[in-house]
Amino acid sequence: MSIVQLSPSQDGTREEPTASPRVRILVIQLSRLGDTLQSLMALRAAKQLYPQLEIHFVAREKFADAARNTEWIDQVHVLPTGALVEPVLKFLKENPVDPQHIDYRSIIGNAASWIAPLVDQPWQLVFNWTYSDTSSWLTGILPSVAKFGFTRKVDLNAATPDGWSHYIQAVLQQQSPQNIHLTDILTTQLLTALQLHVGDPENEANGRESLATKFFNLPKDCLETIREEGRHWKDPSRKWISFQLGAGHPAKSWNRESWARLACRILTRHSDCNLILLGGGEADRATASLILDELRHNGLEDRSVLSLIDQTDFPLWASIIGRSQWVFSGDTSVVHLASVLGTRVVNISVGPVRYQETGPYGNGHLVLQPDVTCSVCAGVTQESEHSCRNAITHELVYATWSYGASEWAHRREISFEEHLEHLGLSGVDATARVFRSRIRLTDEGGGVSYEPIQKTRKLRFEDWSARVTGHVARAWYCGWTPQVAMETDRNLLSSELLRDLRKVSESVDVLLKISEEGRRTSQQIQREAMRTKSSKVMRIEDKTRIQELALKLSEIDKLLERLVRAQPCLSPFLSIQRVMMHNLVGNEVDELGKQSSLVWDQLVTGSRIWREWIEATLSLTRPRAVKGNFHEKRPDGIQV
Amino acid sequence: MTTDGTLLQGEITDFSKSKLGDQDLVEHLLTGFMRALVEEQLVDNRREARPTPALDTIEPLGNPLPSTQTTQTIKPVSATPASAKRNFKCIQGGREGNA
């Protein structure tokens, strides 16, 4: 398969920047606002490097405002979900039949009318960043030179054609620990695709230019609509702090009482702050009401508090977040909105949240994560109350914020623990972990990382394996990796982690052997198949030989399954093998043998990286020579 | 690097050899789209929260060799704009109706 260059000149050299033809790409994002904002971040980064991009964006009506308020998206195509499905839902309501028995073929006219403009001319690249079943059908229809993300093959089977999408399907969607942020995955996938299909970027990356620059095109007078007579909202010296109450899911919401106490604590101690309550819906109204009651009860009245629950459209909401110095929020889309607007976030990450994938993006954001076993998050019980939300107290959130907000003064020369002590809050962090986000340098691996700010917390096996899986992904899809275990400090290592590593070490050796055997057998199949004159007509002994090898490969598959059952931390290997085997391309046995050997080869690479990480981590605990004169005499005359 | 780099390219369509022209295929894809959209909406209505987006269509494939069940018969989806447009017009004109 050859690489298709979209804009090559006749002699193969790149054309002059001014003469570059437009590159039409379509991005399908049918998920919620948070995913939409993360997609926009990736697209903004690409647009800065490739100004010739003509970006079309497909979104649902409810979440399309963010894309509509940008100038650099050429067209937003809104999927009219309601109009398309309402007739069917109405029919189902009136006629209680199994949805499976509906003749969908007779009702595709409206969908076809909506899709027609999208198939008018072929796209150069289509990215389906929804990663859902629905979107795969849509992607399958669109004519494009190359497609990324979930799509459909001509036999209507699901297909995942590219490496990063394999990774999303096999690792992220299977909830396996890994530490690459979703925005980084999308950006890397997009830029790699552009580099392969379009060529090197015309514009050099400008590290100093913020993504937030001209991200949204918002009306300048948005904030003027906030008319609060007698208050000092227009005083530019006052800090704005936004509380986004609620979260993307009730399970990820923080306690109402904790919000109220946090508001009191901040306004009591920081009279230069304005507090804005944001959100929508009954639950958020109740939380806002409790906050206002608590403030009144504590004599703080509402001079510095403004509740805008249910009152913000996208432009006003984004203007407020952009004006705020800090946003406090659970796992919800405001985290990404603040990230693109350059506002610092205190992310109260309770419930089943994977902050390493969907946390705030950028430098200096603070993330709090419960460090307790929550039976609901673990799926052990079905209760509605998550015990983990109690693990993060308002005192800890306040202390974390005040530590981050005063960085300019202490320059992180005092530890977080010392800061807690100064506040008289020592020990409030016992049930939570606190992280500070940082954009890594390119030679350290790039992307956003979340560094623990507590000095006393040890590295858990899950976090360690997340780092290894991220490293493996870089080796697979970026072609290079930073140094092994570079961010692992020996002081972070606990005896439990070392015990787990020794336990998994043997399994990794087995994994390596299985993968090498799989690769060898696949290569044998390829060789045997190439010897035959045709894949359809062959000698019986050749057929028998190929069948024996196929049977052996099947046994190797089962061995891998058994290994992963015994050592679940290696499950990404099984998942990625499954996904890749599903997506093999080829019509002949020898082609499939070759493809299969490449799948196993990828597993060999991954298992070697696991081995290197285990060795490097264990080596950190070995005794090291300490500089100095060991033979000098102590003052008491004893030679040491 | 995984392989020879092909994994990073996405699915490539060679337009010079393509003919999506098969109206049946387009109809099947549209039917799948509508069915998935309705089912997603029904799930949404039942439990408010959106289901975790995931493709649960990975069948237990095991060893794909030399079985014919998996990808041996797959050819790249391809399209000429003209034929795709023709097909869509046809579908729009002739297939509208109620459930």
Interface residues (C-beta under 8 A of the other chain):
Chain A: M1 I3 V4 S31 R32 T81 L84 V85 P87 V88 L89 F91 L92 P99 I102 D103 Y104 R105 S106 I107 I108 G109 N110 A111 A112 S113 I115 A116 V119 D120 Q121 P122 L125 T130 Y131 S132 D133 T134 S136 W137 L138 G140 I141 P143 S144 V145 A146 K147 F148 F150 T151 R152 K153 V154 D155 L156 N157 A158 A159 T160 P161 D162 G163 W164 H166 Q169 Q173 T192 A193 L196 H197 H249 W476 Y477 G479 S522 I525 A529 S535 I546 Q547 L549 A550 L551 L553 S554 D557 K558 R578 V579 M581 H582 N583 L584 V585 G586 N587 E588 V589 L592 G593 S596 L598 D601 Q602 T605
Chain B: M1 T2 T3 G5 T6 L7 L8 Q9 G10 E11 I12 T13 D14 F15 L20 L25 V26 E27 H28 L29 L30 T31 G32 F33 M34 R35 A36 L37 V38 E39 E40 Q41 L42 N45 A49 R50 T52 P53 A54 L55 D56 T57 I58 E59 L61 G62 N63 P64 L65 P66 S67 T70 T71 Q72 T73 I74 K75 P76 V77 S78 A79 T80 P81 A84 K85 F88 K89 I91 Q92 R95 E96 G97 N98 A99
